């Protein structure tokens, strides 16, 4: 029971997916953009791909995307009739390779003149949405848009699907693609082990003691990292993958530990009779974490090599779960009855910006480039994954249809 109370404090549980898009910020007039299908598939693959590309190009945020479906010959320099007002036309031609994959020809037209062309090869048809992400990424780069490296990465989340039953799922950010990578037990707090996304950590609650495991995504081979009587959670991984921030509770109360992957040694970073959880790296020598040492959950920081603790957030009550990127920190705060919103604070000048305005928003995670924030959102009866693009001031959401999401990472 004590462990369950700590988990409740650490993170609200929730949520999954089609490529449904919800734009919550308006950026003004943008050039009209349309997507046209030049495939001859004889099935619905071309239209599904059109929907995926439309969602991605909306997220790119450089265009006013007309998401109406139309087909047109690949070599025709003219737009389809319903797209005659579009300044840009993105045209694609999917061709089956006979082995479960596709060759895809893509071109971008501006006022009937070819601006960009590329051939893509996809070996596995179930990864079709990642092909859409790659095309959108390339178009964004061609047009000089902000960093979208996160768009091509896999998302990892824990889905609760029954009493003491859960599974770990690898997905794309829209949740159009989902693959269960671990099932059959009770799991928590999955975290990528490296930038390459070849391995991940997770907590097993099926063992006698909560145990942290590392798993290779390709082979499924797993190895135990560390166990603890109370809890064993990996909350953050250093840029080089060699250091972990763990929450362990060997004596009943959770504290933050620094774990060296190479030497398999751990160093206790906090020593408090209450609750210290959710450690996040802030560069090489400092961490942020959540603690109730002021009576209610709030965000604190400390140097790794010093004992002094510094309060980071001074507004709001019940400020819990956080993520860091350089001098920026995003955290969850309770506002009113049942409402939890995300806030962004600059640690240089303490300025605070609210990022969400409704629902229960939880478990924020910065992208590696700091351009976007992934989070879990629950609004009414709907559960979803949210993506906030900081540079363009826009938010998007993608619903999860089966199960509840406990944690998320990318």
C-alpha positions, 0 to 999 in steps of 0.5 A, a space after each residue: 500500500 505504501 508503494 502504491 501511495 508513492 506511485 500515486 504521488 509520483 505520477 497520475 495514471 492514464 491513456 491512445 491513438 489514431 492521427 486525430 489532430 487538435 490545434 489549440 493555438 493559431 499562428 495566423 495566415 500561412 500558404 495553402 498546402 495540399 497533398 495528392 495521391 498518385 498511387 495505384 494500390 487498389 486498396 485503402 493504403 493510399 488514403 490512409 497514407 494521405 491522412 497520416 501525411 496531412 496530420 504530420 504537415 499540420 504539426 510541421 506548422 508552416 502551411 495552411 493544410 487542406 486535408 481533403 483527399 484527391 488523386 492526381 497523376 504523379 507527372 502532372 504539373 497541375 493540381 487536382 481541381 479541389 486544390 487549385 488554390 494551393 500554393 504548394 502541392 505534395 504528391 506521393 506515389 506508393 508502389 508495393 515492392 512485393 515483399 511487404 514494403 513500398 517504394 515511394 516517389 515524392 515531389 513538392 510543387 510550388 505554383 506548378 514548379 518542382 521544388 523538391 523530389 526524393 525516393 523513399 524505401 520502406 521494408 515493413 508496411 506496418 511502419 507506414 506512418 514513420 514514412 510519413 514522418 520522414 517525408 514531413 521532416 524532409 519537407 520541413 527541412 527544405 522549407 527552413 522550419 524548426 527542428 523536428 528530429 523528435 518526429 521520427 523517434 519512437 515513443 515508449 509507454 506503459 499501458 494498464 490493461 487489467 488488474 495488476 496487468 500492464 504492457 509496454 508499447 513502442 509507438 510513433 508520436 501520433 500512436 498510429 503505429 503501436 507494437 507491444 514489446 513486453 507483456 504478461 506482468 505488472 510494469 511501470 515507468 518505461 524509459 529509453 536507455 539511449 539516444 539510439 532507442 535500442 534498449 529501454 529500462 522498466 520497473 517490474 512490480 511482479 517480482 518479490 521486490 520492485 526491480 529495474 530491468 534493462 531490455 534490448 528492443 530487437 532481441 527482447 533480452 533483459 537483465 536486472 539492474 537493481 532491486 529495492 524493497 520499496 520502489 525502483 524507478 529510473 526517472 532519467 538517463 544522461 545524454 551519454 547513457 552512462 548515468 541513471 537517476 533512480 528513485 529507490 526506497 530501501 528503508 521505506 522512504 524514497 530518495 534520489 540515487 545516481 547510478 553508474 551503468 559502467 561500474 554498477 555503483 550507486 550514490 545517494 543524492 537526497 536524504 529526507 524522511 519524506 518523499 523525494 522522487 522523479 530526478 531529472 538531469 540539469 546538465 552534468 552536475 545538477 538535478 531537479 526533483 519532486 519533493 514534499 519537504 515543504 508540505 506539498 509536492 514541489 520542484 527542487 534542485 541540487 548539485 550532485 556533489 553538494 547537499 544543499 537543496 534549492 526550491 525552484 518553483 514558488 507559485 502554485 500548490 501540488 507541483 509534481 512531475 517535471 522535465 528539464 532542458 538546459 535552463 528550462 523546466 516544465 512541471 505539472 501543477 494543480 489548478 482548481 478542482 481536478 485540473 492539472 496544467 503544465 507550466 514552463 519556467 526559465 531558471 535564468 529569470 524565473 518567468 513562468 508560462 502556462 502551456 495547457 489550459 484544460 483537462 488533466 495534463 501529466 508526465 511532461 517530457 522534453 524532446 532531445 532538441 528542446 523544441 517540443 514537449 510530449 505529455 499525457 492528457 485526460 479531458 472528460 472521457 477522452 484520454 490522449 497524448 499531447 505534443 506541444 511545439 514551443 517554437 510555434 506556440 501550437 499544441 496537438 493531441 492524439 487519442 489512445 483508445 484502449 487501456 490507460 497510460 501510466 508513463 511515456 518517453 521519447 
